[in-house]
């Protein structure tokens, strides 16, 4: 179901309040229902939620999207940790993933912007970030490996082997 909250709004013409509903989560479902010309959709009305609670719900809902790229997912996890003070295991429970999955996702944000851009643009895969992160304390070698991945189209396995040779 959609998640909404009840909002009392004063009529523009004056003379009283009107009840409206603010969408918190389920934007894509609502859009699909409108396209399908469905006049009613199930909804849960949340009462007493603060703006922060609504934001948390919206972020978690957004994380459920299958088309979310690794960088956006990492930023959302990081935002939940920073703005809401959630630990990685709490975030993992909320989104149905493991703590390691959340922690590894957030680690991606330690990569240089050029590498984050390549990941977002699907020029490299999320698997390629592991060997790049192995060299996080060696920026020169990390940059060389990244260029090799891009130019030579290294597989994840080849990139991992190259990173291990450098890290030893």
DRENMI-533848 format. One record per residue (C-alpha): residue number from 1; residue in one letter; chain; x, y, z. Coordinates in Angstrom, 3 decimals. Layout:
// DRENMI-533848
NODE     k   r   c         px         py         pz
NODE   NUM   A   A          X          Y          Z
...
***
This chain:
// DRENMI-533848
NODE     k   r   c         px         py         pz
NODE     1   X   A      0.000      0.000      0.000
NODE     2   X   A      0.901      3.656     -0.352
NODE     3   X   A      1.966      5.415      2.826
NODE     4   X   A      0.341      8.799      3.370
NODE     5   X   A     -0.146     11.282      6.149
NODE     6   X   A     -3.225     13.408      6.780
NODE     7   X   A     -2.761     17.158      6.390
NODE     8   X   A     -5.330     19.802      7.260
NODE     9   X   A     -5.165     22.661      4.730
NODE    10   X   A     -7.150     25.887      4.788
NODE    11   X   A     -9.383     26.418      1.736
NODE    12   X   A     -8.119     29.078     -0.658
NODE    13   X   A    -11.514     30.720     -0.638
NODE    14   X   A    -11.443     30.795      3.142
NODE    15   X   A    -14.055     29.298      5.362
NODE    16   X   A    -12.574     26.203      6.858
NODE    17   X   A    -10.120     23.389      6.629
NODE    18   X   A     -9.921     20.627      4.059
NODE    19   X   A     -8.279     17.254      4.659
NODE    20   X   A     -5.615     16.321      2.138
NODE    21   X   A     -3.164     13.434      2.082
NODE    22   X   A      0.572     13.829      1.640
NODE    23   X   A      2.314     10.937     -0.101
NODE    24   X   A      5.260      9.636      1.926
NODE    25   X   A      6.051      6.419      0.069
NODE    26   X   A      4.721      4.723     -3.046
NODE    27   X   A      5.150      7.356     -5.732
NODE    28   X   A      5.826      4.810     -8.496
NODE    29   X   A      2.833      2.679     -7.445
NODE    30   X   A      0.606      5.765     -7.476
NODE    31   X   A      1.897      6.787    -10.904
NODE    32   X   A      1.255      3.269    -12.242
NODE    33   X   A     -2.279      3.305    -10.808
NODE    34   X   A     -2.985      6.633    -12.537
NODE    35   X   A     -1.685      5.303    -15.871
NODE    36   X   A     -3.880      2.211    -15.440
NODE    37   X   A     -6.772      4.556    -14.546
NODE    38   X   A     -7.327      2.811    -11.218
NODE    39   X   A     -9.490      5.103     -9.119
NODE    40   X   A     -8.667      3.640     -5.691
NODE    41   X   A     -5.454      2.238     -4.267
NODE    42   X   A     -4.733      0.810     -0.819
NODE    43   X   A     -3.049      3.249      1.542
NODE    44   X   A     -1.831      3.300      5.103
NODE    45   X   A     -2.427      6.605      6.873
NODE    46   X   A      0.424      7.402      9.237
NODE    47   X   A     -0.463      9.728     12.083
NODE    48   X   A      1.880     11.723     14.251
NODE    49   X   A      4.967     11.289     12.066
NODE    50   X   A      7.544     14.038     12.292
NODE    51   X   A      9.226     15.452      9.222
NODE    52   X   A     12.290     13.320     10.053
NODE    53   X   A     10.199     10.142     10.279
NODE    54   X   A      8.626     10.926      6.903
NODE    55   X   A     12.067     11.527      5.398
NODE    56   X   A     13.347      8.232      6.820
NODE    57   X   A     10.386      6.357      5.319
NODE    58   X   A     10.868      8.059      1.952
NODE    59   X   A     14.596      7.196      1.877
NODE    60   X   A     13.959      3.579      2.809
NODE    61   X   A     11.213      3.348      0.188
NODE    62   X   A     13.608      4.764     -2.413
NODE    63   X   A     16.204      2.145     -1.451
NODE    64   X   A     13.746     -0.605     -2.404
NODE    65   X   A     13.911      0.430     -6.065
NODE    66   X   A     15.592     -2.134     -8.266
NODE    67   X   A     16.979      0.464    -10.692
NODE    68   X   A     18.878      2.376     -8.020
NODE    69   X   A     22.566      2.543     -8.902
NODE    70   X   A     25.288      1.579     -6.415
NODE    71   X   A     26.409      5.163     -5.767
NODE    72   X   A     22.900      6.446     -5.051
NODE    73   X   A     22.264      3.447     -2.795
NODE    74   X   A     25.534      4.111     -0.921
NODE    75   X   A     24.617      7.787     -0.499
NODE    76   X   A     21.182      6.846      0.830
NODE    77   X   A     22.704      4.413      3.352
NODE    78   X   A     25.220      7.072      4.371
NODE    79   X   A     22.449      9.640      4.765
NODE    80   X   A     20.500      7.294      7.036
NODE    81   X   A     23.642      6.831      9.141
NODE    82   X   A     24.560     10.521      9.311
NODE    83   X   A     21.163     12.219      9.558
NODE    84   X   A     19.344      9.607     11.631
NODE    85   X   A     22.259      8.126     13.565
NODE    86   X   A     21.464      4.592     12.418
NODE    87   X   A     24.155      1.941     12.694
NODE    88   X   A     24.793     -0.225      9.647
NODE    89   X   A     23.034     -3.205     11.252
NODE    90   X   A     19.909     -1.046     11.864
NODE    91   X   A     19.896      0.121      8.241
NODE    92   X   A     20.366     -3.477      7.103
NODE    93   X   A     17.293     -4.584      9.074
NODE    94   X   A     15.191     -1.749      7.661
NODE    95   X   A     16.060     -2.574      4.041
NODE    96   X   A     16.295     -6.361      4.356
NODE    97   X   A     20.023     -6.653      3.610
NODE    98   X   A     23.067     -7.768      5.589
NODE    99   X   A     25.203     -5.406      7.655
NODE   100   X   A     28.154     -6.266      5.384
NODE   101   X   A     26.140     -5.268      2.313
NODE   102   X   A     25.391     -1.867      3.835
NODE   103   X   A     28.983     -1.348      5.045
NODE   104   X   A     30.474     -2.344      1.678
NODE   105   X   A     28.035     -0.078     -0.145
NODE   106   X   A     29.006      2.917      2.004
NODE   107   X   A     32.728      2.158      1.494
NODE   108   X   A     32.242      2.868     -2.225
NODE   109   X   A     31.866      6.554     -1.351
NODE   110   X   A     35.576      6.596     -0.436
NODE   111   X   A     36.505      6.255     -4.096
NODE   112   X   A     37.527      9.332     -6.120
NODE   113   X   A     34.720     11.108     -7.987
NODE   114   X   A     36.008      9.916    -11.373
NODE   115   X   A     35.492      6.303    -10.272
NODE   116   X   A     32.078      7.037     -8.761
NODE   117   X   A     31.061      8.641    -12.056
NODE   118   X   A     32.254      5.575    -14.011
NODE   119   X   A     30.212      3.341    -11.697
NODE   120   X   A     27.100      5.514    -12.045
NODE   121   X   A     27.512      5.560    -15.837
NODE   122   X   A     27.934      1.749    -15.850
NODE   123   X   A     31.441      1.990    -17.306
NODE   124   X   A     32.589     -0.219    -14.438
NODE   125   X   A     30.593     -2.604    -12.267
NODE   126   X   A     30.096     -2.631     -8.535
NODE   127   X   A     32.371     -5.687     -8.499
NODE   128   X   A     35.208     -3.540     -9.872
NODE   129   X   A     35.012     -1.312     -6.805
NODE   130   X   A     36.312     -4.059     -4.506
NODE   131   X   A     39.802     -4.220     -6.050
NODE   132   X   A     39.854     -0.423     -6.326
NODE   133   X   A     39.018     -0.166     -2.623
NODE   134   X   A     41.861     -2.596     -1.838
NODE   135   X   A     44.179      0.202     -2.996
NODE   136   X   A     42.420      3.064     -1.178
NODE   137   X   A     45.628      3.952      0.695
NODE   138   X   A     47.651      3.934     -2.552
NODE   139   X   A     45.962      6.547     -4.765
NODE   140   X   A     48.533      6.366     -7.551
NODE   141   X   A     48.240      2.597     -7.945
NODE   142   X   A     44.474      2.853     -7.553
NODE   143   X   A     44.341      5.337    -10.440
NODE   144   X   A     46.530      3.073    -12.573
NODE   145   X   A     44.279      0.082    -11.886
NODE   146   X   A     41.188      2.160    -12.677
NODE   147   X   A     42.662      3.234    -16.019
NODE   148   X   A     43.550     -0.409    -16.772
NODE   149   X   A     39.987     -1.486    -15.979
NODE   150   X   A     38.635      1.196    -18.302
NODE   151   X   A     41.120      0.858    -21.173
NODE   152   X   A     41.767     -2.884    -21.159
NODE   153   X   A     38.218     -3.778    -20.067
NODE   154   X   A     39.511     -5.927    -17.220
NODE   155   X   A     37.075     -8.378    -15.677
NODE   156   X   A     36.474     -8.169    -11.942
NODE   157   X   A     38.669    -11.234    -11.421
NODE   158   X   A     41.527     -9.738    -13.468
NODE   159   X   A     41.212     -6.469    -11.543
NODE   160   X   A     41.293     -8.344     -8.219
NODE   161   X   A     44.440    -10.222     -9.273
NODE   162   X   A     46.106     -6.954    -10.302
NODE   163   X   A     45.141     -5.283     -7.009
NODE   164   X   A     46.540     -8.216     -4.999
NODE   165   X   A     49.870     -8.005     -6.854
NODE   166   X   A     50.123     -4.298     -5.999
NODE   167   X   A     48.891     -4.640     -2.409
NODE   168   X   A     51.513     -7.244     -1.449
***
